[in-house]
Amino acid sequence: MSVSLETLDRLKDELKTPHFLSAHVRTDLYRHLSEVYSRIMTHHVEDAFDKLEEISSLIKQTHLDIKDPKLDTEILGRRLL
């Protein structure tokens, strides 16, 4: 199945539509999925399928950017969009 570049651009734009998680925090699905997959590829290659939902949930709950999820000593506050 082939998808045109125009269709891919339209889908990407839709994924980047902001959603408010609270009064002061907004994000988009594109950013969220990028962060989830980045952490999985970096730290959970062997158990990626098992960790997918867990990591996604933690990102939504904490709204934090964690440099290394194995170490909780380096946590950076999430920037608002």
PABA-174490 format. One record per residue (C-alpha): residue in one letter; x, y, z. Coordinates in steps of 0.05 Angstrom, whole numbers, plus 5000, padded with zeros to 4 digits. Layout:
<tikols>
@residuo = a u = X v = Y w = Z
...
</tikols>
This chain:
<tikols>
@residuo = m u = 5000 v = 5000 w = 5000
@residuo = s u = 5027 v = 5068 w = 4981
@residuo = v u = 5011 v = 5133 w = 5015
@residuo = s u = 5024 v = 5201 w = 4984
@residuo = l u = 5070 v = 5251 w = 5017
@residuo = e u = 5011 v = 5299 w = 5021
@residuo = t u = 4971 v = 5247 w = 5061
@residuo = l u = 5031 v = 5236 w = 5108
@residuo = d u = 5039 v = 5310 w = 5119
@residuo = r u = 4965 v = 5318 w = 5134
@residuo = l u = 4967 v = 5260 w = 5184
@residuo = k u = 5029 v = 5289 w = 5217
@residuo = d u = 4994 v = 5356 w = 5224
@residuo = e u = 4934 v = 5322 w = 5256
@residuo = l u = 4980 v = 5286 w = 5306
@residuo = k u = 5010 v = 5353 w = 5324
@residuo = t u = 4943 v = 5383 w = 5343
@residuo = p u = 4951 v = 5406 w = 5416
@residuo = h u = 4911 v = 5374 w = 5471
@residuo = f u = 4905 v = 5401 w = 5541
@residuo = l u = 4922 v = 5351 w = 5596
@residuo = s u = 4907 v = 5402 w = 5649
@residuo = a u = 4897 v = 5477 w = 5654
@residuo = h u = 4972 v = 5490 w = 5647
@residuo = v u = 4998 v = 5430 w = 5607
@residuo = r u = 4986 v = 5418 w = 5534
@residuo = t u = 5018 v = 5367 w = 5489
@residuo = d u = 5004 v = 5331 w = 5424
@residuo = l u = 5002 v = 5258 w = 5404
@residuo = y u = 5062 v = 5265 w = 5358
@residuo = r u = 5107 v = 5290 w = 5414
@residuo = h u = 5080 v = 5239 w = 5463
@residuo = l u = 5092 v = 5180 w = 5415
@residuo = s u = 5161 v = 5206 w = 5397
@residuo = e u = 5180 v = 5208 w = 5471
@residuo = v u = 5151 v = 5139 w = 5485
@residuo = y u = 5186 v = 5106 w = 5426
@residuo = s u = 5251 v = 5142 w = 5442
@residuo = r u = 5252 v = 5115 w = 5513
@residuo = i u = 5233 v = 5045 w = 5490
@residuo = m u = 5288 v = 5042 w = 5437
@residuo = t u = 5339 v = 5070 w = 5486
@residuo = h u = 5323 v = 5030 w = 5548
@residuo = h u = 5275 v = 4973 w = 5535
@residuo = v u = 5292 v = 4938 w = 5470
@residuo = e u = 5283 v = 4868 w = 5499
@residuo = d u = 5216 v = 4881 w = 5532
@residuo = a u = 5189 v = 4938 w = 5488
@residuo = f u = 5120 v = 4909 w = 5479
@residuo = d u = 5110 v = 4900 w = 5554
@residuo = k u = 5136 v = 4970 w = 5570
@residuo = l u = 5097 v = 5009 w = 5517
@residuo = e u = 5034 v = 5021 w = 5557
@residuo = e u = 5072 v = 5031 w = 5623
@residuo = i u = 5118 v = 5084 w = 5594
@residuo = s u = 5061 v = 5120 w = 5558
@residuo = s u = 5021 v = 5122 w = 5623
@residuo = l u = 5080 v = 5148 w = 5664
@residuo = i u = 5094 v = 5203 w = 5614
@residuo = k u = 5022 v = 5226 w = 5615
@residuo = q u = 5018 v = 5224 w = 5691
@residuo = t u = 5083 v = 5258 w = 5708
@residuo = h u = 5092 v = 5308 w = 5651
@residuo = l u = 5167 v = 5303 w = 5662
@residuo = d u = 5225 v = 5293 w = 5614
@residuo = i u = 5270 v = 5241 w = 5646
@residuo = k u = 5339 v = 5235 w = 5615
@residuo = d u = 5349 v = 5163 w = 5637
@residuo = p u = 5289 v = 5126 w = 5665
@residuo = k u = 5335 v = 5079 w = 5702
@residuo = l u = 5361 v = 5137 w = 5743
@residuo = d u = 5312 v = 5184 w = 5776
@residuo = t u = 5365 v = 5234 w = 5796
@residuo = e u = 5363 v = 5274 w = 5731
@residuo = i u = 5293 v = 5299 w = 5719
@residuo = l u = 5278 v = 5361 w = 5678
@residuo = g u = 5212 v = 5397 w = 5682
@residuo = r u = 5172 v = 5392 w = 5617
@residuo = r u = 5170 v = 5456 w = 5576
@residuo = l u = 5101 v = 5481 w = 5559
@residuo = l u = 5086 v = 5485 w = 5485
</tikols>
